[in-house]
Amino acid sequence: MKDRNRVREVIEADSPYTRGTDEYYMDRAIRLARLGAGHVNPNPLVGAVIVKSGRIIGAGYHEEIGGLHAERNALAACTEDPAGSDIYVTLEPCCHYGKQPPCTDALLAAGVRRVIIGSRDPNPLVSGKGVRILREQGVEVVTDFLRAECDRLNPVFFHYITRKQPYVTLKYAMTLDGKIASAAGESRWISSEASREKARRDRGLSMGILVGVGTVLADDPALTCRAPGLIDPVRVILDTRLRTPLTAQVMKTAAVLPAQGGLPEVSTRNGMRYPRTVIATCEKDKNKLEPYRKAGALVLSLPPDEDGRVSVPVLLKKLGTMKMDSLYVEGGGNVHWSFLRERAADKVQIYIGPLLLGGADARSPVEGAGFPSPPEALRLTGIRTERIGDDLFLEGYPRTGGSSCLQE
């Protein structure tokens, strides 16, 4: 286990539940699971707590892709023999061989008496099988314990494992009068530094970040998260006609120097190999594509949608085959419309700065053709609001997007 101090802090933190109850121990496991955020994609966040004679004797969480799962980390941390103990785990224990052997084997070998499970695992390799194996071997299993709270840990994993494409968070900052930039194209800064810091951290929790070529041309962003302890996301550029300058930051930093003979166009994220920059285009001319590939970008030549732009559904399916489980969309109004029209956003985050910008030609957060009427518009549910200094942060879920049981 990497950081026993962080685990100890979580175990000793205050809880809304009475100490010594099943709810108290599962709450510890949920808090432990969150420590893996940004480090385990495309695996789920999982925490585990082992209790014997009313005492926590072991605790752990899934720390990184390829590393020990939460149950094995908790067993490894035990201060005494776990035989006859209870284990509280936020997700059904795995029962198949992946990068790690089955956790059900470890629990049976340890002689655990009772397993209390929060979420069900929708992975067809596990789904219900882990529970059945444990019960067949005489272990008492409790399922769906604090399930709603445990489900909130893993909307990304549940979406990705069932749909085989990224969970999409669409984010923008706007003024009180609904503008994301002035008529002259100026947008710095609508939101506060505190809001921008939160947004950068959310970038680092996603495997990919997507913008349109218009954003690249206007702002030349690096699209890094600049958040301590988190990994920069893969940059995905929607560029129908291939207008991204080879001198843009996303291109100048696309290549990674080879390590021990590794390919220069890929980098390591969570123990897996990913490109640093992906260009999604409708261009098919190999002579135009080649300079981008030589610069280190992964170029995806994809079919257009009805407007002649890169097809969002096709792109998401392609990113899913690359095992990209989450995508943070920070485009302009046309990019946002491309996702909303296709009902491809699973969560929407809006930062509202206390400004009145005005201007009939000022940019709006969602442009394109728009929906014909309010009854046909995309409606957000599960709205959550938060004050960040003088800014207002709003988060919601499109009615046809993420499952309501997974909402925060």
C-alpha positions as CSV (number, residue, x, y, z in Angstrom):
1,M,0.0,0.0,0.0
2,K,1.4,3.4,-1.0
3,D,0.2,5.7,1.6
4,R,-0.9,4.2,5.0
5,N,-1.2,7.7,6.5
6,R,-4.0,8.6,4.1
7,V,-5.8,5.4,4.9
8,R,-5.4,6.0,8.6
9,E,-6.8,9.6,8.2
10,V,-9.9,8.2,6.4
11,I,-10.5,5.5,9.0
12,E,-10.2,8.1,11.8
13,A,-12.3,10.8,10.1
14,D,-15.7,11.8,11.4
15,S,-18.7,9.9,10.2
16,P,-22.5,10.6,10.1
17,Y,-23.0,7.0,11.3
18,T,-22.6,5.6,14.7
19,R,-19.2,4.0,15.3
20,G,-19.3,0.2,15.2
21,T,-22.4,-0.1,13.0
22,D,-22.4,-1.7,9.5
23,E,-23.1,1.7,8.1
24,Y,-20.1,3.2,9.8
25,Y,-17.7,0.6,8.3
26,M,-19.1,0.9,4.8
27,D,-18.9,4.6,5.0
28,R,-15.1,4.2,5.8
29,A,-14.8,1.9,2.7
30,I,-16.6,4.5,0.5
31,R,-14.3,7.3,1.6
32,L,-11.3,5.1,1.0
33,A,-12.5,4.3,-2.6
34,R,-12.4,8.0,-3.4
35,L,-8.7,8.1,-2.9
36,G,-8.2,6.3,-6.2
37,A,-9.9,9.0,-8.3
38,G,-7.9,9.8,-11.4
39,H,-5.5,6.9,-10.9
40,V,-7.5,3.7,-11.7
41,N,-9.3,4.5,-15.0
42,P,-10.8,2.5,-16.7
43,N,-11.2,0.4,-13.5
44,P,-13.8,1.3,-10.8
45,L,-13.2,3.1,-7.5
46,V,-13.3,0.5,-4.8
47,G,-12.6,0.6,-1.0
48,A,-12.6,-2.2,1.6
49,V,-12.5,-2.4,5.4
50,I,-12.0,-5.6,7.4
51,V,-13.5,-5.8,10.9
52,K,-12.9,-8.4,13.6
53,S,-14.4,-8.4,17.1
54,G,-15.6,-4.9,16.6
55,R,-12.2,-3.5,15.5
56,I,-10.9,-2.5,12.1
57,I,-7.9,-4.7,11.5
58,G,-7.3,-3.9,7.8
59,A,-8.3,-1.3,5.2
60,G,-7.4,-0.5,1.6
61,Y,-8.5,0.8,-1.7
62,H,-7.7,0.2,-5.4
63,E,-4.8,2.6,-5.9
64,E,-3.8,2.3,-9.5
65,I,-4.5,0.3,-12.6
66,G,-2.7,-3.0,-12.5
67,G,-2.2,-2.8,-8.8
68,L,-3.8,-4.8,-6.0
69,H,-7.5,-4.5,-5.8
70,A,-9.1,-3.0,-2.6
71,E,-9.8,-6.4,-1.0
72,R,-6.2,-7.6,-1.4
73,N,-4.8,-4.3,-0.2
74,A,-7.0,-4.5,2.9
75,L,-6.0,-8.1,3.6
76,A,-2.3,-7.2,3.1
77,A,-2.7,-4.4,5.7
78,C,-4.3,-6.6,8.4
79,T,-2.8,-6.3,11.8
80,E,-3.9,-9.8,12.8
81,D,-5.3,-13.0,11.2
82,P,-8.4,-12.1,9.2
83,A,-10.0,-15.5,9.7
84,G,-13.5,-15.1,11.0
85,S,-13.7,-11.4,10.1
86,D,-16.2,-9.3,8.2
87,I,-15.2,-7.3,5.1
88,Y,-17.1,-4.3,3.8
89,V,-16.4,-3.6,0.1
90,T,-18.0,-1.0,-2.1
91,L,-18.2,-3.2,-5.2
92,E,-18.9,-6.9,-5.7
93,P,-15.5,-8.8,-5.5
94,C,-14.1,-9.9,-8.8
95,C,-14.0,-13.6,-9.6
96,H,-11.9,-13.7,-12.9
97,Y,-8.3,-13.3,-13.8
98,G,-7.3,-9.8,-15.2
99,K,-4.2,-7.9,-14.2
100,Q,-4.8,-9.4,-10.8
101,P,-6.1,-12.8,-9.7
102,P,-9.7,-13.1,-8.4
103,C,-10.5,-11.4,-5.1
104,T,-12.9,-14.1,-4.3
105,D,-10.0,-16.5,-4.0
106,A,-8.2,-14.2,-1.6
107,L,-11.2,-13.8,0.6
108,L,-11.8,-17.5,0.7
109,A,-8.1,-18.2,1.5
110,A,-8.2,-15.7,4.3
111,G,-11.2,-17.3,5.9
112,V,-13.4,-14.3,5.9
113,R,-16.8,-15.0,7.6
114,R,-19.0,-12.4,6.1
115,V,-18.8,-10.1,3.0
116,I,-20.9,-6.9,2.9
117,I,-21.2,-5.5,-0.6
118,G,-22.4,-2.1,-1.7
119,S,-22.7,-1.9,-5.5
120,R,-23.3,-4.7,-8.0
121,D,-20.7,-5.1,-10.7
122,P,-22.2,-4.8,-14.2
123,N,-19.1,-6.3,-15.7
124,P,-20.4,-9.6,-17.3
125,L,-17.2,-11.3,-16.1
126,V,-18.3,-10.7,-12.5
127,S,-22.0,-9.7,-12.4
128,G,-23.4,-11.9,-9.6
129,K,-20.8,-14.6,-10.0
130,G,-18.6,-13.3,-7.3
131,V,-21.5,-13.4,-4.8
132,R,-22.5,-16.9,-5.9
133,I,-18.9,-18.3,-5.5
134,L,-18.6,-16.9,-2.0
135,R,-22.0,-18.2,-0.9
136,E,-21.3,-21.7,-2.4
137,Q,-18.2,-21.8,-0.2
138,G,-20.3,-21.1,3.0
139,V,-19.5,-17.3,3.3
140,E,-22.4,-15.1,4.4
141,V,-22.9,-12.4,1.8
142,V,-25.0,-9.2,2.3
143,T,-25.7,-7.3,-1.0
144,D,-26.9,-3.8,-1.9
145,F,-25.8,-2.4,1.4
146,L,-25.7,1.4,1.2
147,R,-26.0,0.7,-2.5
148,A,-27.0,4.2,-3.6
149,E,-24.0,5.7,-1.8
150,C,-21.7,3.1,-3.3
151,D,-23.2,3.6,-6.8
152,R,-22.3,7.3,-6.7
153,L,-18.6,6.3,-6.7
154,N,-18.7,4.8,-10.2
155,P,-21.0,6.4,-12.8
156,V,-18.0,6.5,-15.2
157,F,-17.2,2.8,-14.7
158,F,-20.8,1.7,-14.9
159,H,-21.4,3.7,-18.1
160,Y,-18.2,2.5,-19.8
161,I,-18.5,-1.2,-18.9
162,T,-22.1,-1.4,-20.2
163,R,-21.9,1.0,-23.2
164,K,-18.3,0.6,-24.2
165,Q,-17.8,4.3,-24.7
166,P,-16.6,7.2,-22.6
167,Y,-18.8,8.9,-19.9
168,V,-19.1,12.5,-21.2
169,T,-19.0,15.6,-19.0
170,L,-19.8,18.8,-20.8
171,K,-18.4,21.9,-19.1
172,Y,-18.5,25.6,-19.8
173,A,-18.2,29.0,-18.0
174,M,-20.7,31.7,-18.8
175,T,-21.8,35.2,-17.6
176,L,-25.1,35.9,-16.0
177,D,-26.5,36.8,-19.3
178,G,-25.5,33.5,-20.9
179,K,-22.3,34.5,-22.8
180,I,-19.1,32.4,-23.0
181,A,-17.1,35.1,-24.8
182,S,-17.6,38.7,-26.0
183,A,-18.5,39.6,-29.6
184,A,-14.7,40.1,-30.0
185,G,-14.0,36.6,-28.8
186,E,-12.6,37.5,-25.4
187,S,-13.4,35.0,-22.6
188,R,-10.6,35.6,-20.0
189,W,-11.8,35.5,-17.4
190,I,-15.5,34.8,-16.9
191,S,-15.0,32.5,-14.0
192,S,-12.8,33.0,-10.9
193,E,-9.4,31.3,-10.3
194,A,-11.0,29.1,-7.7
195,S,-13.6,27.9,-10.3
196,R,-10.8,27.3,-12.9
197,E,-8.8,25.3,-10.3
198,K,-11.8,23.1,-9.7
199,A,-12.3,22.6,-13.5
200,R,-8.6,21.7,-13.9
201,R,-8.9,19.1,-11.3
202,D,-12.0,17.7,-13.0
203,R,-10.0,17.5,-16.2
204,G,-7.5,15.3,-14.4
205,L,-10.2,12.9,-13.2
206,S,-11.1,12.3,-16.9
207,M,-9.0,10.2,-19.2
208,G,-9.6,12.6,-22.2
209,I,-10.4,16.3,-22.7
210,L,-12.1,17.4,-26.0
211,V,-12.2,20.8,-27.7
212,G,-12.9,22.0,-31.2
213,V,-10.3,23.4,-33.5
214,G,-11.9,26.8,-33.0
215,T,-10.7,26.8,-29.4
216,V,-7.2,25.7,-30.5
217,L,-7.1,28.5,-33.1
218,A,-8.4,31.2,-30.7
219,D,-6.6,30.3,-27.4
220,D,-3.8,27.8,-28.3
221,P,-4.5,25.9,-25.0
222,A,-2.2,23.3,-23.5
223,L,-5.3,21.4,-22.1
224,T,-3.3,20.1,-19.1
225,C,-4.9,19.7,-15.6
226,R,-2.1,21.3,-13.6
227,A,-3.6,19.6,-10.5
228,P,-1.2,18.0,-8.0
229,G,-1.2,14.2,-8.0
230,L,-3.3,13.9,-11.2
231,I,-2.4,12.9,-14.7
232,D,-2.9,15.2,-17.7
233,P,-5.7,13.9,-19.9
234,V,-5.4,12.8,-23.5
235,R,-6.2,15.8,-25.7
236,V,-8.9,15.2,-28.4
237,I,-9.3,17.8,-31.0
238,L,-12.5,17.9,-33.2
239,D,-11.1,19.2,-36.5
240,T,-13.3,18.4,-39.4
241,R,-11.1,20.1,-42.1
242,L,-7.7,19.6,-40.4
243,R,-6.9,23.2,-39.5
244,T,-5.0,22.6,-36.3
245,P,-1.6,24.4,-36.7
246,L,1.4,22.1,-36.3
247,T,2.8,24.9,-34.1
248,A,-0.1,24.7,-31.6
249,Q,0.7,23.6,-28.1
250,V,-1.3,20.4,-28.4
251,M,0.9,19.4,-31.4
252,K,4.3,20.6,-30.1
253,T,3.7,18.5,-27.0
254,A,2.1,15.5,-28.8
255,A,5.3,13.5,-29.2
256,V,6.9,11.8,-26.2
257,L,10.5,10.8,-26.3
258,P,10.9,7.1,-26.5
259,A,11.7,5.2,-23.4
260,Q,13.6,1.9,-23.8
261,G,12.5,1.6,-27.4
262,G,8.9,2.6,-26.8
263,L,6.9,4.3,-29.5
264,P,7.3,8.1,-29.5
265,E,3.6,8.7,-30.2
266,V,2.3,7.2,-27.0
267,S,2.6,7.9,-23.3
268,T,1.8,6.0,-20.2
269,R,-1.4,6.8,-18.2
270,N,-2.3,4.6,-15.2
271,G,0.0,1.9,-16.5
272,M,-1.6,1.9,-20.0
273,R,-0.3,3.4,-23.2
274,Y,-2.2,6.3,-24.7
275,P,-1.6,9.0,-27.2
276,R,-1.1,12.5,-25.9
277,T,-3.0,14.2,-28.7
278,V,-5.8,12.8,-30.9
279,I,-7.0,14.6,-34.0
280,A,-10.5,13.6,-35.0
281,T,-11.1,14.7,-38.6
282,C,-13.1,14.0,-41.8
283,E,-10.0,14.6,-43.9
284,K,-8.9,11.5,-45.8
285,D,-5.9,12.9,-47.9
286,K,-2.9,10.9,-46.6
287,N,-0.6,13.8,-47.6
288,K,-2.4,16.1,-45.3
289,L,-2.7,13.6,-42.4
290,E,1.0,12.5,-42.4
291,P,2.5,15.7,-40.9
292,Y,0.3,15.3,-37.9
293,R,1.2,11.7,-37.5
294,K,4.9,12.5,-37.8
295,A,4.5,15.1,-35.1
296,G,3.2,12.4,-32.7
297,A,-0.6,12.7,-32.9
298,L,-3.0,9.9,-33.4
299,V,-5.1,10.9,-36.3
300,L,-8.6,9.4,-36.6
301,S,-10.2,9.9,-40.1
302,L,-13.9,9.5,-39.4
303,P,-17.2,9.9,-41.3
304,P,-19.1,13.1,-41.1
305,D,-22.5,13.7,-39.5
306,E,-25.5,15.3,-41.2
307,D,-23.8,18.8,-41.0
308,G,-20.6,17.5,-42.5
309,R,-18.7,17.6,-39.2
310,V,-17.0,14.8,-37.4
311,S,-19.7,12.3,-36.2
312,V,-19.8,12.4,-32.4
313,P,-21.3,9.0,-31.9
314,V,-18.7,7.4,-34.2
315,L,-15.9,9.2,-32.3
316,L,-17.2,8.1,-28.9
317,K,-17.3,4.5,-30.1
318,K,-13.8,4.8,-31.4
319,L,-12.5,6.2,-28.1
320,G,-14.3,3.4,-26.3
321,T,-12.3,0.8,-28.3
322,M,-9.2,2.7,-27.0
323,K,-10.4,2.0,-23.5
324,M,-11.0,5.7,-22.8
325,D,-13.7,5.6,-20.1
326,S,-14.3,9.3,-19.6
327,L,-14.2,12.5,-21.7
328,Y,-14.3,16.1,-20.5
329,V,-15.8,18.4,-23.2
330,E,-14.7,22.0,-23.1
331,G,-15.6,23.2,-26.6
332,G,-17.4,26.2,-28.0
333,G,-21.1,26.5,-28.8
334,N,-21.0,24.4,-31.9
335,V,-19.1,21.6,-30.3
336,H,-21.5,21.6,-27.3
337,W,-24.5,21.4,-29.7
338,S,-22.9,18.5,-31.5
339,F,-22.9,16.5,-28.3
340,L,-26.3,17.7,-27.0
341,R,-28.1,17.1,-30.3
342,E,-26.8,13.5,-30.2
343,R,-27.8,13.2,-26.5
344,A,-24.2,12.3,-25.9
345,A,-23.6,14.3,-22.7
346,D,-24.0,12.3,-19.5
347,K,-23.3,15.2,-17.1
348,V,-23.3,19.0,-17.6
349,Q,-21.2,21.4,-15.5
350,I,-21.8,25.1,-15.7
351,Y,-19.7,27.9,-14.0
352,I,-21.6,31.2,-13.8
353,G,-19.6,34.3,-13.2
354,P,-21.3,37.5,-11.8
355,L,-20.9,39.4,-15.1
356,L,-23.2,41.0,-17.6
357,L,-21.3,41.0,-20.9
358,G,-24.1,41.8,-23.4
359,G,-23.7,41.9,-27.2
360,A,-26.0,40.4,-29.8
361,D,-23.0,38.7,-31.5
362,A,-21.4,37.5,-28.2
363,R,-20.9,33.7,-28.1
364,S,-23.4,31.4,-26.5
365,P,-22.6,28.1,-24.7
366,V,-24.8,26.1,-27.1
367,E,-25.1,27.2,-30.7
368,G,-25.9,25.3,-33.8
369,A,-29.5,24.9,-35.0
370,G,-30.8,24.4,-31.5
371,F,-33.9,22.5,-30.5
372,P,-37.2,23.7,-32.1
373,S,-39.1,24.5,-28.9
374,P,-38.8,24.4,-25.1
375,P,-40.8,21.2,-24.8
376,E,-38.3,19.5,-27.1
377,A,-35.2,20.9,-25.3
378,L,-32.8,18.8,-23.4
379,R,-33.8,19.1,-19.7
380,L,-31.3,18.6,-16.8
381,T,-32.3,16.6,-13.7
382,G,-30.6,16.0,-10.4
383,I,-29.4,19.6,-10.3
384,R,-26.8,20.4,-7.7
385,T,-25.5,23.9,-7.0
386,E,-22.5,25.3,-5.1
387,R,-21.0,28.7,-4.4
388,I,-17.4,29.1,-5.4
389,G,-16.5,32.6,-4.2
390,D,-18.7,34.9,-6.2
391,D,-19.3,32.3,-8.8
392,L,-22.2,29.8,-9.0
393,F,-21.4,26.2,-10.0
394,L,-24.3,24.1,-11.3
395,E,-24.2,20.4,-12.2
396,G,-27.0,18.3,-13.7
397,Y,-27.7,15.3,-15.8
398,P,-29.5,15.2,-19.1
399,R,-32.7,13.3,-18.8
400,T,-31.6,10.9,-21.5
401,G,-28.0,10.7,-20.1
402,G,-26.5,9.2,-17.0
403,S,-28.7,6.9,-14.9
404,S,-30.5,8.7,-12.1
405,C,-29.3,6.2,-9.5
406,L,-25.7,7.3,-10.3
407,Q,-26.3,11.0,-9.8
408,E,-24.5,12.9,-7.1
